[in-house]
Structures are given as C-alpha cells and as structure tokens.
Amino acid sequence: MLSISGITVRLGGRTILDRASAAIPPGSSVGLIGRNGAGKSTLMKAIIGQIEPDGGSIDMPKRTRLGYIAQEAPSGTSTPFETVLSADTERAALMAEAESCEDPDRLGHVYERLIAIDAYTAESRAARILLGLGFDEEMQARPLDSYSGGWKMRVALASLLFSGPDLLLLDEPSNHLDLEATLWLENFLKSYPGTLVVISHERDLLNNVVDTILHLEGGKVTLYSGGYDSFERQRAERAAQIAAAQAAQDAQRARLQDYVARNSARASTAKQAQSRAKMLAKMQPIAALAEDPSLSFDFPSPSELRPPLITLDMASVGYGDTPILRRLNLRIDPDDRIALLGRNGNGKTTLARLLAAQLAPMEGEMHATGKMKVGYFTQYQVEELHGDETPLQHMMRAMSGATPGAVRAQLGRFGFSGDKATTLVGKLSGGERARLALALITRDAPHLLILDEPTNHLDVDSREALVQALNGYDGAVIIVSHDRHMVELTADRLVLVDGGAATEFTGSIDDYIDFVLGRGQPSEAKSKGAKQDRKAAAKDREDARALKKAAAEAEAESARLAEQCSALDRAMFDPKSAPPELAELPMSELSRRRAKLAAALEEAEARWLEMSERFEQAA
C-alpha cells in the first residue's frame, strides 16, 4: 500500500500541500487530477523522494521499485531500441554476469532469475512498446540525437514502461503523443500489473484506465472510486449536499439573529438571547466547493464571408524540393469543423501550415477568400511568450492602436481580468500560457481557427471550457488533437492524413479508433450513421449560433431602449439635464412615450431571457 499521511509541502513561501492524506491499495490504477497549479506534480515528486515534505510522511513496502520519467530526455548515439533494453537494469546486469560467471551454482541461479523475469523475450517486448509509441523498425535503429525532444520523450516513456516498476508514476504521458500512440498507451495501461498513479487531463484515459480518482484541491486530497465521469457525478452530488447544508445553516443563522435582536433587551429572555448569541459566534460557515471564475474561453465572432473560405485543387506541399502531401483536394466552408487524423510525421502540421498560408503549394492551386483572417495556434507560440512581461503587455503590443478597453476586453474573454492581466507570464501555469496564446491569435476575430494540439497543459475543466467555446464560435475550425473527447464533440468532418495524402474518413471517431486498434474498417451502415450524426451535430451548432446571435441582438435592443427610457426620465424630472428635443415636450407626451418605451423594453428583455436560456440549453 502507498500511504500518504498528513504531508505538507511549502515552496517559495506558499503552501502547496496542506496535511494531505490518502491510502492507495496495491494494484490500484489512480488518476491524480486537479486544476493547473494545484500541486499534482509536487505530490508526485514527494512520492518519489525528489521533494522532502515539510511535515507528514509517505510510506510504501520495502524494495518497491518506483518508475518515473526524468525531466531530461535521453540523448546520445544509442538507438531507441538499445535505450529501452538498457532500462531493465537487473536484466542487463544478469546478462553480463552470465557471460563471465565461472561458478556453476551461481550461474544456475542467474539463469533461473533470467527465466523468472522473462529476460529472453525482452527484445520483442521492447520492439512492441516502441512500435506502439510510433517507432517503426527503421526508426528504432536510428541514433537518439537524430530525434526531436518530443520523440526523445517517447523513448523515455518506452523505457519506463519496459522496466515494469511496482509503482508506475506518469505525469501527463500523452502530451508528446498523437492520437494513435495515446490509444496504444491506454490499452497498455489497462492491463498493467503493478500500481499506477497517472496525472492526466485526458477524460477518456481517466475513464478507461483508472479505477480511482485522487482529487487535489486547496492542498488536500480526496479519493473517489471509479473513473472521471464517476468522479464528476460524485462531486456534483457533494456540491448539492453542501449547498443544501449551507441553505439550512443560513436559515438557522437568520432565526438565531432574529431571536437575539428581539429578546436581548428583555430581562425575562436575556439569558436565552445570550446563549443563542454564543451559538452564533461558534457557528462555522460551511465552505462551498471552490470555483474558478477566471476559467473561460470566448472566441470573438468574425464577420460573415461567402463560402468557400479555401479550396485546394490537386495541390502538393512540402519543404525544399520534397513534397510531403500530394494531390490535395479539399474545400473549407465558414461553418466547417474538421479534425485532422493520422500519426505524427504523416503531414498534419504541414497541411495546417498550408491552410494558414505559412507554406505555399508546390504544385496545383490553393484559392482563399481575400478578406479571410486565420488564427493559427501551435505549442511554439506558448513557448515563445516572454516570461518577464505581463498578458496585458503582450496584448497591447499585438493590438497596437486599439483602446485600453478593447485590449482588456480581449484578455477578459480568456479569463485574464484584474490582477491576472498584470501577472508576469513566467508566473503563469502552462494552461494559463496556452489561454494567453489563444487570446493573442484570436484578437482580430479570425474566420478560420487552426488549432494544433491546443489541449496540452490544459486541465480537464479548461478543456471542457474550450470545447464549449469552439461550439459557440461562428467561424470555421480545423483541429489537430490527441484528445478524442474534444474531437468527438467539436468535429463534423474527419480528414485522415496518411501515405502522402489527405482523404475524408467517412466513419466516426469510434470507427477510427477501431481501425487504429486493428478491429476492422468502418462498415457502410456505421459510416452513414456517423455522417448523419455529424450533420445533426452541425445543425445543432448552427441553431445554437442563431440563438446566440438573437440573444445578442435582443440584449443590444434592451440596452438601446433602456437608454431612451433614461433620457425621458431626465426630461420628466430634471429637464435641465435632458436633451433639448425632449426638454421642450409637454409632460403628457413624455409620459406617453415613456409608457410605450417601457412596454418595448419589457418585451426586448423577455426576448433576451428566452433566447439566452434556449442558447444555454442548446450549447
């Protein structure tokens, strides 16, 4: 059992963990979740001994083998295959001893242990793990230094999985993976024989792999049985219970306060009033579940453009003289929601850069509407933010010439209000920096959003907020993401980028998962159903956008009528402050106009409330 007993960790004068306690049974699969900055990685580092707690203890059985990915990726001239094989240090040591041992008894023990740890299938196991994480046979034999940081981290993950520790600790393992590798990892972890603790914001991984959720909030940890959906249900029930308890306590407090106020001055009831006053003083307020008001996304609506936004006609694109994708035929309309599928390295980012006009077609043609604006998000933009500047400084530079109100309004759309707007970027969490990058690329209200892995570093709640914002956005969306929950809820069209081509995938995301996992091609009936589902989803979003627009128009109309009512009120009761054209009118005419405007205002407000409620239900 992994026992966390009242541990406290303080970093930089701030309490990260505050007497946190939990008991994790052996063989459990635990999802460690919490908002960005809550202290998940800190707790994991405390478990492996990288951080010494200021108080409390972490206990586990002796000789427990821990597995955790180091911050630095492996490098050098060794190949991924050699690196993974060397991760099992016991096997490597025994194999070396078997080569040189001359003691027959000892040699017998060595061979027994090699058989016990399944050492002679190690090479095939290592190759299967690497293949699952995207390394084909040729890639497994190349030196590590020929790979980017993301691919090196995959080698580190493969090494960790191959070593098979008793307690496997994973911190955002899918951040460097594509959807295909994420699916393989999920299936691998489902059958992991040891104890697993994984920090993840992947809703599907948390639902399909873990049997327990360890929720970290306010420095405390709480265990919930089941996956993420079960956690959400239990938490909602807890919130309802807390709200009911708060209401009961408020009613009791009101009764006590009323009694004290009415009876304190009377001699016959003074003692009873004093007793109730003491009860009031001792009454501890029931704390509500913490909510984050800054958690929001709201993409500005673009101006209307006639379709199509972009057409590709037998286009080829690549780098230098080498085409990566050929014979591309694709049309993008203003209301499209497209997800690009395919393994990393097959050309998804290359296609995204072509559509963002960062690459020109090598052959064929690409036509784009002249007035179209594109917002293109990549992880590089997050990494290139200046740590010694604030979100406000970034946005002021990006929106040069705009009023301070417009700059702050754009930041406010993404949760950067008040002090958050003037906090140094270096002090923001990874998720907050990603939100800032999204705020920067949408400052001009683009007609087309291209999002390349936008969910890296976003916690589950932030991802859900992003999904809702995308579904309420009036422009076109092209998304590359390994988060299939986001793909499923936002995409109407699936485009598979593979083998140097980009073709429509006619099935659903579930069909694609079956295809990747070798469970067959999507059937024609399934494909038709998936197409109908995506059309229905597109119509739902179109209806929701229409309701959102109607609500905004009704709100604007209400504001206009309210202003006119205010002007009439000034003319009736303070003529000196009223506009000249109203100040000269008789009181009877002013009253008549005021009554007419009041009726119109009431109707506009009712329409705004109705449209807002219908939009919320549709969204």
Secondary structure as GFF3:
##gff-version 3
##sequence-region A 1 619
A	DSSP	beta_strand	2	11	.	.	.	ID=ss1
A	DSSP	beta_strand	14	24	.	.	.	ID=ss2
A	DSSP	beta_strand	29	33	.	.	.	ID=ss3
A	DSSP	alpha_helix	40	48	.	.	.	ID=ss4
A	DSSP	beta_strand	55	59	.	.	.	ID=ss5
A	DSSP	beta_strand	66	68	.	.	.	ID=ss6
A	DSSP	alpha_helix	80	86	.	.	.	ID=ss7
A	DSSP	alpha_helix	89	100	.	.	.	ID=ss8
A	DSSP	alpha_helix	104	116	.	.	.	ID=ss9
A	DSSP	three_ten_helix	119	121	.	.	.	ID=ss10
A	DSSP	alpha_helix	122	132	.	.	.	ID=ss11
A	DSSP	alpha_helix	137	140	.	.	.	ID=ss12
A	DSSP	three_ten_helix	144	146	.	.	.	ID=ss13
A	DSSP	alpha_helix	149	163	.	.	.	ID=ss14
A	DSSP	beta_strand	167	171	.	.	.	ID=ss15
A	DSSP	alpha_helix	179	190	.	.	.	ID=ss16
A	DSSP	beta_strand	195	199	.	.	.	ID=ss17
A	DSSP	alpha_helix	203	208	.	.	.	ID=ss18
A	DSSP	beta_strand	212	217	.	.	.	ID=ss19
A	DSSP	beta_strand	220	225	.	.	.	ID=ss20
A	DSSP	alpha_helix	228	263	.	.	.	ID=ss21
A	DSSP	alpha_helix	270	282	.	.	.	ID=ss22
A	DSSP	beta_strand	310	319	.	.	.	ID=ss23
A	DSSP	beta_strand	322	332	.	.	.	ID=ss24
A	DSSP	beta_strand	337	341	.	.	.	ID=ss25
A	DSSP	alpha_helix	348	355	.	.	.	ID=ss26
A	DSSP	beta_strand	363	368	.	.	.	ID=ss27
A	DSSP	beta_strand	374	377	.	.	.	ID=ss28
A	DSSP	alpha_helix	379	383	.	.	.	ID=ss29
A	DSSP	alpha_helix	391	398	.	.	.	ID=ss30
A	DSSP	alpha_helix	404	412	.	.	.	ID=ss31
A	DSSP	three_ten_helix	418	422	.	.	.	ID=ss32
A	DSSP	three_ten_helix	425	427	.	.	.	ID=ss33
A	DSSP	alpha_helix	430	441	.	.	.	ID=ss34
A	DSSP	beta_strand	448	452	.	.	.	ID=ss35
A	DSSP	alpha_helix	460	472	.	.	.	ID=ss36
A	DSSP	beta_strand	476	480	.	.	.	ID=ss37
A	DSSP	alpha_helix	484	490	.	.	.	ID=ss38
A	DSSP	beta_strand	493	498	.	.	.	ID=ss39
A	DSSP	beta_strand	501	505	.	.	.	ID=ss40
A	DSSP	alpha_helix	509	516	.	.	.	ID=ss41
A	DSSP	alpha_helix	524	573	.	.	.	ID=ss42
A	DSSP	three_ten_helix	575	577	.	.	.	ID=ss43
A	DSSP	alpha_helix	580	583	.	.	.	ID=ss44
A	DSSP	alpha_helix	587	618	.	.	.	ID=ss45
###
